[in-house]
Amino acid sequence: MPLTKDFKATVMARAHKDKEFCNAMLKEAINEFLTGDVDLGKAILRDYINATISFEILSSMMDKNPKSIMRMLSPKGNPTSKSLFEIFHAIQKLKKVKIRISLK
């Protein structure tokens, strides 16, 4: 079921003022990738980028066209692992966060 514009606007508004919410979005995106739900991981990552750094800033760090990054994270997109890790690397630099994996 597609999300309504009101819901997306609410998520974006909260993300703009709540750093912990943004961190939770990023964590959830990564968890979805790791559990095999790539489509949901891409959707959450796309929302995270829109709410925090923008595709334009991300694309300048990755030396790629912003539309190319948007397409790879679209429902039909198929990002390479290299592109995903470049995105995560750029996010870590821009947002000053560290992504760590914990094995249990």
N, C-alpha and C positions, 0 to 999 in steps of 0.2 A: 504494500500500500504506500503510495507516494506521500511525502510529508507536505503539509500545507505551508504556505508562505508565512502565516502567523507563527507556526511552530518554529520554523527556521529563524525567523526574526527574533523570537524569544531566546533561542539558543545563542544566537550571535550577540544579542544584548548582554546576556549573562557572561558570555566569554570575554567580552570587552572589559568587564569590571571585576572578574573573579579569576585570579591566577590559578587557584587550586582546581577550579572547574576546567580550565584549559589543560592543566597537567593531567587531569582525569581523562579528558578527551584523547589526548595523545597516548596515554597508557592503554586506553581501551582500543584504539586503532591498532597499536602494536600487538596487543593480546589477540585481537581478531585475526590478524595476519598469521600469528604463530599457531592459532588453533585451526587454521585452514579456511576460515571464512574471509577470503580475499575481497569479495565484493563489499561486505560490510566494513572491512578494514579500510578500503579505498574511500568509501563514503564518509566515514568518520574523519579520516585524514584530510579529505577535501574540505570538510566543514571546519576542521581545526585550522587549516591554512587560511581559509577565507576569514575566519574570526580573529586570527592573530597576526600573521605576517604579510599576507596577500601573495598572490601568484606572481605579481610583478617583481616584488623584492626577492622572492624565492628564485625566480628565473634568472635574475641578474647574478645571484650567487652561484647558480648551476651552469651559467652560460648557455641557457636554453630559452626557447621561445615560451612565454607564459601559456599560450594556447596548447603547446605540446604537452606541458605538464598537466594542464586541465584535462586534456584528452586521455592521458595515461591513467588518470584517476577517475575517469568517467565510468559509468556502468559497463560499457563495452571495451574500455581500455585494458591494456595488457602491459603493465610496467615491467621492465626488467628488474632483476634484483639489484643491478648496479644503480639504476635510477632511483629505486626505493632507498637504498643506502645513502645516495647523494642527498636525497630529500631529508632523511633523518640527520645526516651530518650537518646540513645547512640549518635545520631547526635547532640543533644543539648549540651551534654558534650564535644564531640570532636571538634565541630565547634564553641563552645561558642556562641550559638544563643538561643533565647527563643522563643518558639512557643506559641502563644496566640490565642484564638478564640474570635472574636468580634461578638456579636449579634446585628442585626440592625432591 
